């Protein structure tokens, strides 16, 4: 039986994907910041950003209305969309490689459901801690996501000390179902908070500011760095756990590190934006098809592509029924579900063709 191979980048195409996606990311940031009820030219956006970052750049010529729209309203929302999309995409790529399952995504292990339970409990009981104030909800969401992953891993280890992939997936599905039932129960019992809970669960980056970016950035950096450091181990584990052990990988320890890093990214993303599906499912597929399964490149490229995708999805959610907005989770589902269905059909045809030959 022929073993799968990790296609490495050739010298000629090693840099192109990074340049292409970096240019795309910059363009989407400018586009998302530019378009709205009031159009702001790209040159004005660049001037405002430069003036706020570099004190020596004169800001006298900038219209105060444009500066308020760009710096205080649109830019933090666009950057938050990018960070959430990058977090979900890179963790999705890592989970798919670790679990060797194309259906794996950041929500496979119940992390999203755990974070959602933390948020819904905060809204349901109207919890506000004196030191946290309005940030009680995201903090509780992150804590709930961490508790969930540790409980899932604990039960998976109790069931199977080797913590095989199948056991982890099954345990995650069981906990997702249980936590989903708790959320449904709280929604059924709630009153005036129903609209707020439903809106949060559908996913949105509306009315988010720089403070939310400050919340997600530390978790994004820690999680992304941890996953990037484990890229070669993910390559080894994509051949199977036994093969990875023969290659000298401490499978149990590395698996735990990757799961925790992915959960940190997912928990932080869900905490600030709510439940946004299909980003971590579809984006890694596209990147893998275009530039190969080598996680050394797949992880960072997925992060950049995921951030750009969610910025565009948020732009569509703002403009499609303007001046009202759709939840961004609705847009990603409408785009992601049919695209993923096409990917699965093509994959099944390919596998069927290989078996027939």
Buried (B, 14 or more C-beta within 10 A) or exposed (E): EEEEEBEEBEEEEEEEBBEBBEEBBEBBBBBBBBBBEEEBEEEBBBBBBEBBEEEEEEEEEBEEEBBEBBBEBBBBBBBBBBBBBBBBBBBBBBBBBBBBBBEBBBBBBBBBBBBBBBBBBBBBEEEEEEEEEEBBBBBBBBBBBBBBBBBBBEBBBEEBEEBBBEBBBBBBBEBBEEBBEBBEEBBEEBEEBBEBBEBBBBBBBEEBEEEBBEBBBEBBEBBBEBBBEBBBBBBBBBBBBEBBBEBEBEBBEBBBBBBBBBBBBBBBBBBBBBBBBBBBBBBBBBBBEEBBBBBBBBBBBBBBBBBBBBBBBBBBBBBEEEEEBBBBBBBBBBBBBEBBEEBEEEEEEEEEEEEEE
